[in-house]
C-alpha cells in the first residue's frame, strides 16, 4: 500500500504523522476484504517517510478502543519498520550536536512545527519543544518495539557541510541504534558497505 500524507508545508505536526497512522488504521480496517493479516503489517519510507515509519514503529499505539468509529479502534503499531536515510530526531537541541548547525538550514526542521525559518525556531523553541520531543522517534524506543532496519549512506565527516547531507546523515541512524541497543530493542543499521 502506498499512502499520501500532508507535507509539513501544508500542515504542521501532528498532521503528517497522524495521516500515516490513520492510513495504517484504514488498511487494517480492510483486512478481511483485502485478505491481509492485520497482525503482520510493516512500513518502509525514505527521508521524512522514514522518520514517520520509525515513529510508528516506536510510538505507543494510538488505537482508541472506546471510539464509536471502528477505524480509530484499529492499531497503529507495526510488526516491522524500514527507514532509509531518515530523521531519528527532529529536535534542534538533539540533532545540532549530532550533525552540526547545517541541519537547521533544512526547512523540514522548522516547517514541521509551523515556524517560518530557523531564527524563529531558536526564538520560540520553548513553544515548539513538546512537538519536537513527541515526534522524534528516538524518544519512544522501548524493549517491546518491533524490529527496525535502518539504511544510510556510508558515514562522512562531521559537522555536515550542507543541509541536505545533515538531514540524512548516518549519525542520525547511529544515535537511534545506540538507543535501541541500550534498551534491548531489535534494530539493525546498515551503511552502504557494512552492517552493524
C-alpha positions as CSV (number, residue, x, y, z in Angstrom):
1,X,0.0,0.0,0.0
2,X,1.4,3.4,-0.9
3,X,-0.1,6.3,1.1
4,X,-0.4,10.0,0.8
5,X,0.0,12.4,3.7
6,X,0.1,16.1,4.2
7,X,3.6,17.6,4.0
8,X,4.8,20.0,6.7
9,X,4.4,22.9,4.3
10,X,0.7,22.0,4.1
11,X,0.1,21.2,7.8
12,X,2.4,21.2,10.8
13,X,2.8,18.3,13.2
14,X,1.0,16.2,14.2
15,X,-1.0,16.2,10.9
16,X,1.6,14.5,8.6
17,X,2.4,11.7,11.0
18,X,-1.2,11.2,12.1
19,X,-2.2,11.0,8.5
20,X,0.1,8.0,8.2
21,X,-1.2,6.4,11.4
22,X,-4.8,6.8,10.1
23,X,-3.8,5.2,6.8
24,X,-2.4,2.3,8.7
25,X,-5.7,2.0,10.6
26,X,-7.6,2.2,7.3
27,X,-5.5,-0.7,5.9
28,X,-6.2,-2.8,9.0
29,X,-10.0,-2.0,8.7
30,X,-9.9,-3.5,5.2
31,X,-8.0,-6.7,6.3
32,X,-10.9,-9.1,5.7
33,X,-11.9,-7.5,2.4
34,X,-8.3,-7.4,1.1
35,X,-7.2,-10.7,2.6
36,X,-4.5,-9.1,4.8
37,X,-3.2,-10.4,8.1
38,X,-3.6,-7.2,10.2
39,X,-1.0,-8.6,12.7
40,X,1.7,-8.6,10.0
41,X,1.9,-5.1,8.6
42,X,5.3,-3.4,8.2
43,X,6.2,0.0,6.8
44,X,9.0,1.5,4.8
45,X,9.9,5.0,4.0
46,X,12.8,7.3,2.9
47,X,13.8,10.6,4.5
48,X,10.6,12.1,6.1
49,X,8.8,8.9,5.3
50,X,11.5,7.0,7.2
51,X,11.0,9.4,10.1
52,X,7.3,8.6,10.1
53,X,7.9,4.9,9.8
54,X,10.2,4.9,12.8
55,X,7.7,7.0,14.8
56,X,5.0,4.4,14.1
57,X,7.3,1.6,14.9
58,X,8.4,3.1,18.3
59,X,5.4,5.1,19.4
60,X,2.7,3.7,21.7
61,X,-0.5,2.5,20.0
62,X,-2.9,5.4,19.1
63,X,-5.9,3.0,18.8
64,X,-8.9,4.2,20.8
65,X,-10.7,1.0,21.9
66,X,-13.7,3.1,23.1
67,X,-14.2,5.0,19.9
68,X,-17.5,4.9,18.1
69,X,-15.5,4.9,14.8
70,X,-14.4,1.4,14.1
71,X,-11.4,2.7,12.1
72,X,-9.9,4.5,15.1
73,X,-10.2,1.4,17.1
74,X,-7.6,-0.2,14.9
75,X,-4.0,-0.4,16.0
76,X,-1.3,1.9,14.7
77,X,1.5,-0.4,15.7
78,X,3.8,-2.0,13.1
79,X,5.2,-5.5,13.0
80,X,8.5,-4.1,11.5
81,X,9.8,-0.9,10.0
82,X,12.4,0.0,7.4
83,X,13.9,3.5,7.3
84,X,16.2,4.9,4.6
85,X,18.1,8.0,5.4
86,X,15.6,9.1,8.0
87,X,15.5,11.6,10.7
88,X,15.6,9.8,14.0
89,X,15.1,13.1,15.8
90,X,13.9,16.5,14.6
91,X,14.7,18.3,17.9
92,X,17.3,21.0,17.3
93,X,18.7,20.6,20.8
94,X,19.4,17.0,20.0
95,X,20.4,17.0,16.3
96,X,22.6,20.0,16.1
97,X,25.1,18.4,18.5
98,X,24.9,15.2,16.5
99,X,25.4,16.6,12.9
100,X,26.1,20.3,13.1
101,X,24.3,23.6,12.5
102,X,23.7,23.0,8.8
103,X,20.7,20.8,9.7
104,X,18.9,24.0,10.8
105,X,19.0,25.2,7.2
106,X,16.7,22.4,6.2
107,X,13.1,23.5,6.0
108,X,11.8,20.2,7.4
109,X,13.1,21.1,10.9
110,X,11.3,24.4,11.1
111,X,8.2,23.8,9.0
112,X,7.4,20.7,11.0
113,X,6.4,22.8,13.9
114,X,4.8,25.7,12.0
115,X,7.8,28.0,12.1
116,X,8.8,30.1,9.0
117,X,12.6,29.9,9.4
118,X,15.4,28.7,11.7
119,X,15.6,32.0,13.5
120,X,12.0,31.7,14.6
121,X,12.7,28.1,15.9
122,X,15.5,29.4,18.0
123,X,13.5,32.4,19.3
124,X,10.4,30.3,20.1
125,X,11.9,27.0,20.9
126,X,10.2,26.6,24.3
127,X,6.8,26.7,22.4
128,X,7.9,24.1,20.0
129,X,9.9,21.8,22.4
130,X,6.9,19.5,23.1
131,X,6.2,18.9,19.4
132,X,9.9,18.3,18.7
133,X,10.1,15.8,21.6
134,X,6.9,13.9,20.7
135,X,7.7,13.5,17.0
136,X,11.3,12.4,17.4
137,X,11.3,8.6,17.1
138,X,14.4,8.1,19.3
139,X,12.4,9.4,22.3
140,X,9.9,6.5,22.1
141,X,12.2,3.4,21.7
142,X,11.5,0.7,24.2
143,X,12.4,-3.0,24.5
144,X,9.0,-4.2,23.3
145,X,9.1,-2.4,20.0
146,X,9.2,-4.3,16.6
147,X,12.4,-4.8,14.7
148,X,13.6,-1.9,12.7
149,X,16.1,-1.9,9.8
150,X,17.9,1.4,9.1
151,X,19.9,2.2,5.9
152,X,22.2,5.2,5.4
153,X,25.0,6.2,3.1
154,X,28.5,5.5,4.4
155,X,29.2,7.9,7.3
156,X,31.1,11.1,6.2
157,X,32.9,13.6,8.4
158,X,31.1,15.9,10.8
159,X,29.9,18.5,11.1
160,X,27.8,18.1,7.9
161,X,28.8,20.6,5.2
162,X,25.3,21.4,4.0
163,X,21.6,20.9,4.9
164,X,21.0,18.1,2.5
165,X,23.8,16.0,4.0
166,X,22.9,16.9,7.5
167,X,19.2,15.9,7.3
168,X,20.1,12.5,6.0
169,X,23.4,11.9,7.8
170,X,24.3,8.4,9.0
171,X,24.9,9.8,12.5
172,X,21.1,10.0,12.9
173,X,20.9,6.3,12.4
174,X,23.8,5.6,14.7
175,X,22.1,7.5,17.5
176,X,18.9,5.5,17.2
177,X,20.9,2.3,17.0
178,X,22.7,3.2,20.2
179,X,19.3,3.9,21.9
180,X,17.9,0.6,20.7
181,X,20.9,-1.3,22.0
182,X,20.6,0.4,25.3
183,X,17.0,-0.7,25.9
184,X,17.3,-4.0,24.1
185,X,15.1,-3.2,21.1
186,X,15.9,-5.1,17.8
187,X,17.5,-2.7,15.4
188,X,19.9,-3.3,12.5
189,X,21.8,-0.4,11.0
190,X,23.4,-0.9,7.5
191,X,25.6,1.6,5.8
192,X,26.3,1.4,2.0
193,X,29.2,-1.0,2.7
194,X,28.6,-2.8,6.0
195,X,26.0,-4.0,8.6
196,X,26.1,-3.2,12.3
